[in-house]
Amino acid sequence: MILKKHIAACIITFVVFTQVHIAQHIIPLDTTNWDIRAKSYMFENYKGKDAIYIQNGAIILKDSKFLNGTIEFDIFLKEDRMYPGVFFRAVNNFQDGELWFMRAHLSGLEDATQAAPAIKGITAFQFYFGEKYSFAHEFKYDDWTHVKIVVNNDKAQVFLDHSETPNLSWKLFHKPKEGDVMIRGGRTAMHIANVIVDKTNHEIKNFNPKERKPIENLIPKWEISDMFEEQLLDDPNNYKSLINNRNWQGYIHVEEGTAANISRIQLLRNGQPGNTVFAKIEINSDKDQLKFFSFGYSDRVVTILNGKPIYRGTNKWRSRDYRYLGTIGLFDGIYLDLKKGKNTLLMAVSEDFGGWLITGKFEDKSGLKIN
């Protein structure tokens, strides 16, 4: 009997301690602690919680930087096309950082959630996809959803609805560097409550990230030009001067055995007109020959071989059906009529959002040397 009383007392003590600890770290939802960037907002008690109601916007934690720790909040989802989530370690005015978000309208589907980086203002979900960065979850639309993100150095985990095991573990995309925290709503309105940022709690549990199978024999690197306006590609008679007037910015390399990310080297929205670059490789052929080239891109491409256009295509979000994400892969192919000696292959890649990407491979590289 004494032992039972002792156990009960320990349980009560633990519960009280946990509640006090949580209460100490809840950040009040007010304009003192949060920079509120929304079309409109209001503070109210909603479904039993003191909440902020935001329409088409986000809240940004003031006067505090985040490196490692736990970020938690409750959110009341709607079954609408929206992408609520958390942006952490954000730098350069949220141009770069780490994100995790939900696709609230895709309950139960494999891409209902998403981890991805922001790189120079682009969240490359068209690159970082599949079970390594997404998981299915049945969302609630009649009750609060609890979100918990744990971050420690180069690792992160997400726990939904008080799960004891992580729903997703992933390696973070940037080198660890403290930055801002944003909790974003969606394109429509929703409620957020009980926001906790606890920098003392950064324990990673059962870290078992998924792996992605690399694509073998990809072109390992591409040289990238400066940016120009996509409409300049409409007239092939201008291609010679368009190509000759480019400044070359450097090389990007294939990541995760999948594609090269143009955003690593080029800032899309830099205040200047343009959304297109050339990605270039030099192909030295030991003879005149026809070679099949598989490739992928995002969002649009014009392929130019030795100054002549040979292909034009679109692979952007919802371009092929209403659920199409525009993900990168070797989904297209062309036969390249190579001459003996040096051949220049240019891929004019244009971007809207979701990932500025290029990839490709020769099925048969015999007789070729690629620079």
N, C-alpha and C positions, 0 to 999 in steps of 0.2 A: 504494500500500500504506500509506504514511504517512497519507494522507487518510482511508482506511477506519478505521485505528486511532484517528485523532482523532475521527471521527464516533462510533465505538463508545464511546470514552471519554466523550464528551459525553452520549450516551444513558444510560450507566451513572450518570454524575454526576447527571443530571436525575432518574432513577428513585430514586436514593438520597436526593436532596434532597426529592423529593416524599414519600417514605416518612417521612423525619424530620419534615417539616412536618406531615404528618397525625398522626404519633405525638405531636407536641407539643401538638396541640389536642384529642386524644381525652380526654374527661372520664371519669375512673374511675367505674364503676358501684358506688357505695357510699352509705352513709347520711351521709357527710361532705359529699358534693357534691350529693346528690339528696334531696328530700323525697318519699318514696314513699307514695302514697295508693292502696292497693289492698286487695282482700279478703284476699289473701295474696301472698307473693312469696318468691323465693329467688335467690341468686347461684350460677351454675354454668357450666361449660364445655359449650356446646351446639353441635353440628355444627361444631366447630373454632373457635368464638369464645367469648370470655369474655362472658357475657350475664347479664341479669336476666330472670327468669321471673316475670311478673306476671299475676295473675288479677283481672279486672274492676277495672282501675285505671289509674294514670298515674304518671309520675315528673316532678317539677318541679325545675328547676335552682335551687340555693340561692345566695344572696348574689351574684347577678349579674343585671343588666338588659340587655336586648337591644334595639337599635334597627336597625342595619344589619349585614349580614354573611351568613354561610352556616351553615345548620343541616343536619347530615347524620347518618344513622343507618342501621343494618341492622335489618330486622325479618323474623321468620319467620312468614308468614301461614298461617292456617287457612281452609279453605273453609266458614266459618261466617258467620252474620249478625253482623258486627262492623264498627266504624268507626275503625280505628287511624289516627293522623296526628299532626300537630304544631299546637300553639296557641302563637302568638308575639305579642310586644308586648301581652301580656295585662295589663289593669289592673282595678282595682275588684274584686279577688278573683275574677278570670276571668269577670266579667260582660261585659267588653268586650275586643275584640281581634281578631286575624286568625287564621283557621284554614285548613288544608288537610288533607283526610283521604281515606281510601279506603273504598269499600264492598267489603270483601274477598270477599263472596259473589257479586258481579256481574262477575266476570272477563270481559273482552272486550266488555262493554256500554258504551253511550255515557255512562252515569252511574256508571261504576265508580270515578270520582274526583270530588272536589268542593272548590272554593275558596269560602269564605263568611265573612262577618263574624260575630262575636258582638256583639250590640247589646242591652244591658240584660238579659243572660242568655239571649237567644234566638238560636240559630244559624239564620238564615233561608234554609235550602236550598230552601224552596218558592218563594222569590223569585229567588235567584241560581242559575239553572239554565241548561242548554243549553251549546253549545260554547264560550261565552264563559267559563264557569267549570268545565267538566267535560271529560274526555276518556276515551276507551276505552283499556284496557290489559289485556294478558293477564298475569294474576298467576301467580306460581309458588307451589306449595304443598309443594314438595319441596326448596326451597333458599332462601337468604336473598334478600330484596328490599332493594335499596339506594335510599334516599330522600335527595334533596338539594334544599333550598330556599334560594334566593338572594334576599335582600331589600335593596333600596336605595331609601330615601326612600318614594315612593308606588308603587313597582313591586316585583313579585315574580315569580319563575319557579320551576318545579319540574322536576327531572331525575330520572327513574326508571331504575334498573338501569344507571347509568353512561352514560346517553345523552349524546352530544356536543351535541345540540341540545335546547332546552327542550321538554318535553311540553306545557307550558302557560305562558303569560305573562298576567298580569292586573294591573290597577290595584287597589291596596289600598283598603280601604273607609273607614278612619279616617285622620285627619291623623297624620303620623309622630310617634310618641311612644314612648319606650323603655318596656319592660315585661317581664313574666316569660315564660319558655319552659316549655312543658309538652309532653312526648311521651306520648301516651295509647295504651293498648293497645286493648282492646275489651271487649265484654260477657263474652267467654270469655278463656281464658289464651293468652299468646303470649310469645315471646322478643324482646328488644331488645338490640342490641350496637353497639359502635363509635360512640358518640355524639360528635359534633364540633360545637362552637359556635365559629366562627372570625369574630371581629368585624373582621378585617383584610381579608377577602375578600368584597367585595360588588359585583363586576363583573356587570352585566346584559348579556347577549348576545342579539342578534337579537330585540329586544323587539317583537313583532307580536301584540298582543292581538286577540282576535276582537271583533266588534261585534254588538250586539243591535238589531234593527229596532224602533224605538219604535211604540207604538200611537197613532194620531192622534186628536186631539179628546177626550182623556180629561178627566174632571173634574180640574182642576189641584190642588185642595187640599180637605181635609176638616177640620172642626172636631171635636176629640176631647174626650169627657167624662172624668170621673174613673171609677174602676173599681168594678164591682159584681158580685154573685154571679149566675151564669148562671141559676140556678134561679128567680130572680125573674121571668124571662120566661115561666114556665110558665102563669101566670094573667093573661090579657089584661085582666082587670078592674083589675089593679094598675098598668097602664101609665101612666096619667095621673100618679099620684104618683111612680112610678119616674122618669119624665122630668123632672118638676118639681123633684125633689130632687137633680138632677145639678149638679155644678160643672164648668165647661168649662175645659180645660187649655191650649188653644191649637190651632194649625193644624199639620197635616203636609202635605207636598207630594209629588206624584208623583215617583218616582225612575226613571231609566233608561227613561222613557216607558212604564212598565209598571204600577206600583202605588204606593200610599203605605204606608209602613211605620209601623205604630202604635207599635212599640218605640222609635222615635225620641223619643217623648214620654212613654211610659207604661212603668213597670217592672212586669212581670207578677208576679213572685214577690217581693213587698215585705214579706212577713210578715203582710199583712192578707188576709182572705178576698176572693175575687173573681177572675174571669178574663175579664171582659166590659166593653166600653166601647161608647158610642154614637159612631158617626162620622156627622156631620151636614152636609147641604147645604141651602140655601134656594133654592127654585125659584120665580121670578116668571113667571107665565104671562099672556099678553095676552088669554086667553079660556079658557073651559072646553074642555078637549081631552084626548084620549088620546094618550100618547106612549110609545114603546117605549124601555126602558132596559136596556142590557147591563151586566153587572157581574160581578165576581169577588171572592172573599174567602177567608180562611183564619183559623180552621178551620171555624167554624160561624156562621150569621147568622140573625137575624130582621129582616125589613124592615118598617118602620112608616112609613106615609104619613099625615100629618096626624092622628097619634094612633091610627091603626088598623092592625093587623098585616095584611100582604098576602102574605107569603112567609116560609118557613122552610126552611133547607137545611144540608147538611153537605158539606164539601170537605176533610176532614182526611186525613192519611196513611192509606193502605190502606182508605179508605172506599168506594171504587168497584170496586177489585179488589186482589188481593194485591200487585201491583207499583206501585200508584198512589201517587205521592209527595205528592199534594195541592198541586201547583204552581198558582201564581196565573195567571189569564187571564180573558178575557171568555167564560166558559163557561155563564153563566146569563143569563136575561132575563125581564123582566116588563113588562106594560103599566101605566103609571101614569095613573090617572084624576085629572088635574089640574084644580083649580078656577081661575077667574080670580083673579089676585092672588098672594099669597104662599102657597107650599106648603112644608112641612117634611118632608124625607126623612131618616129615621134608619135607620142600619144598625147593629144590635146585634151586634158581632163578638166571638166568644169564641175563646180560644186555649188549646191544650195545649202544642205545641212545633212548631218547624219554620218559623215565620213568621207574624207577626200582621199581616194585610194587608187592604187594601181598594182597590178600583178600580172605575171605571164610566164610561159615556159614553152620551149620547143619540145615536141614529142620525140624528135630525132635530132640530136645535136651533132651528128657526124658531119665533118667537113666545115664546122662553124667554130669561130672564136668570138666570144662576146665581151665587149669592153663596157 
